[in-house]
Amino acid sequence: MAARVGAKTYPITLGDGRTTEDLVAAADYGYCHSQVISLNFPVRSFVEKPEREIVLLNFDHPVSAEEATTEAAKLGLDRPYYEDALYFGIEYPDVQLDGPVGFLHDLWLGNHGRLDASCLWANAGRRELGLEGFDDLWAPNYRLAFVRRGAADSK
């Protein structure tokens, strides 16, 4: 089954010189996974401050990262960077209160050998930044974030 694209897109701009810790603090989460630090997710230097357009996809069934990425590519969308999740959480704090938002970015090998990706969600009314298993199935209540192809992304 095909993905449903949300009606709204979310512009963000990366590369303002802040560290991962600065970006997490600016988002003012009630909880952030202890491994979301510069050592594991260093904010990359960008030649220009790329403007990116985040598009959220919904699926009506549990979906693998591979299936979601394939569907996104058919819609002219690319996988996000982990920086997209960090800036998105600052710019659009209320979006995750409506349901989790997963970012299928370049993977991080977690402490227990699991490939992880960033996820924004809410728990007991507080906003959280966590890590989810990339190879797990993503439930239908998750919106998966991709980037509209053609958005500037010079590194």
NUPA-647835 format. One line per 10 residues: for each residue x, y, z of C-alpha. Coordinates in steps of 0.001 Angstrom, whole numbers, always signed. Example, Ala and Ser with C-alpha at 12.3 -4.5 7.8 and 13.67 -1.06 7.14 Angstrom:
<sites>
+12300 -4500 +7800 ~ +13670 -1060 +7140
</sites>
This chain:
<sites>
+0 +0 +0 ~ +1196 +3483 -782 ~ +2167 +6089 +1742 ~ -4 +9047 +2605 ~ +1817 +12358 +2534 ~ +834 +14828 +5201 ~ -732 +18038 +3928 ~ +1857 +20169 +5656 ~ +5591 +20393 +5033 ~ +8091 +21752 +7533
+10968 +23986 +6399 ~ +14108 +23971 +8521 ~ +17595 +25389 +8104 ~ +20636 +23428 +9256 ~ +24142 +24540 +10067 ~ +24052 +27423 +12524 ~ +27138 +26219 +14406 ~ +25437 +24731 +17457 ~ +26553 +21408 +18904 ~ +24289 +18423 +19445
+24068 +19305 +23130 ~ +23121 +22919 +22262 ~ +20368 +21725 +19923 ~ +18969 +19263 +22462 ~ +18938 +21994 +25126 ~ +17216 +24441 +22743 ~ +14442 +21905 +22114 ~ +13740 +21745 +25858 ~ +12785 +18056 +25946 ~ +11426 +16453 +29077
+13660 +13477 +28222 ~ +16490 +12861 +25777 ~ +18212 +9518 +25250 ~ +21612 +9631 +26948 ~ +23413 +8594 +23755 ~ +22215 +11606 +21722 ~ +25458 +13494 +22226 ~ +28126 +15006 +19981 ~ +30339 +11956 +20338 ~ +27688 +9776 +18637
+25795 +12377 +16590 ~ +28240 +15184 +15807 ~ +26612 +18105 +14030 ~ +28326 +18266 +10670 ~ +29718 +21408 +9099 ~ +27781 +22505 +6059 ~ +29291 +24639 +3296 ~ +26074 +26641 +3251 ~ +23176 +26687 +5670 ~ +20968 +24247 +3800
+17264 +24884 +3734 ~ +15442 +21586 +3945 ~ +11782 +20752 +3533 ~ +10644 +17960 +5842 ~ +7711 +15853 +4644 ~ +5960 +13404 +6965 ~ +4664 +10113 +5553 ~ +1957 +7980 +7145 ~ +1379 +4309 +6457 ~ -1784 +2369 +7250
+161 -731 +8264 ~ +3412 -1552 +10081 ~ +6244 -713 +7713 ~ +9934 -1548 +7482 ~ +12479 +1210 +6987 ~ +13248 -284 +3568 ~ +9607 -161 +2476 ~ +9179 +3390 +3785 ~ +12348 +4586 +2054 ~ +11293 +2948 -1225
+7871 +4613 -1069 ~ +9476 +7951 -185 ~ +11808 +7728 -3199 ~ +8776 +7186 -5472 ~ +7436 +10479 -4135 ~ +10693 +12340 -4811 ~ +11824 +12267 -1185 ~ +15224 +11448 +312 ~ +16253 +10084 +3687 ~ +16892 +12761 +6304
+20054 +13548 +8217 ~ +20045 +13115 +11992 ~ +20503 +16881 +12189 ~ +17043 +17224 +10620 ~ +15542 +15583 +13724 ~ +17454 +17931 +16033 ~ +16361 +21104 +14233 ~ +12813 +19821 +13647 ~ +12347 +19299 +17392 ~ +13256 +22933 +18009
+11222 +24468 +15191 ~ +8085 +22315 +15501 ~ +7778 +21197 +19130 ~ +4045 +20478 +19006 ~ +4155 +18076 +16057 ~ +5373 +15168 +18172 ~ +2512 +15708 +20611 ~ +172 +14473 +17841 ~ +2104 +11212 +17484 ~ +5668 +9986 +17085
+7908 +11196 +14269 ~ +10701 +8865 +13142 ~ +13740 +9985 +11165 ~ +15240 +7169 +9072 ~ +18615 +8891 +8803 ~ +22116 +7463 +8549 ~ +22237 +4824 +11216 ~ +23946 +4735 +14573 ~ +25107 +1436 +16018 ~ +23720 +1458 +19542
+25178 +69 +22732 ~ +23460 -3285 +22326 ~ +24344 -3816 +18672 ~ +21052 -2414 +17378 ~ +20988 +34 +14457 ~ +19142 +3096 +15721 ~ +17473 +6179 +14285 ~ +16111 +9278 +16020 ~ +12505 +9502 +17057 ~ +10488 +12323 +18566
+7516 +11338 +20698 ~ +5466 +12381 +23688 ~ +5078 +10489 +26945 ~ +2843 +11582 +29806 ~ +2516 +15021 +28204 ~ +6237 +15673 +27865 ~ +8237 +15830 +24650 ~ +11020 +13295 +24246 ~ +13899 +12571 +21881 ~ +14795 +8931 +21703
+16336 +6233 +19568 ~ +14311 +3502 +17864 ~ +15461 +332 +16183 ~ +15888 +1105 +12492 ~ +15241 -2510 +11497 ~ +12100 -2818 +13633 ~ +8696 -2356 +12033 ~ +7399 +1200 +12339 ~ +3788 +1196 +13601 ~ +1019 +3042 +11711
+846 +5766 +14369 ~ +4409 +6835 +13449 ~ +4949 +9548 +10881 ~ +8233 +9049 +9084 ~ +10208 +12147 +8136 ~ +11831 +12531 +4735 ~ +13289 +15473 +2811 ~ +11911 +16817 -433 ~ +14461 +16141 -3156 ~ +16122 +19247 -4519
+16306 +21019 -1168 ~ +19798 +22460 -725 ~ +21957 +20088 +1284 ~ +25576 +20935 +597 ~ +28015 +19474 +3089
</sites>
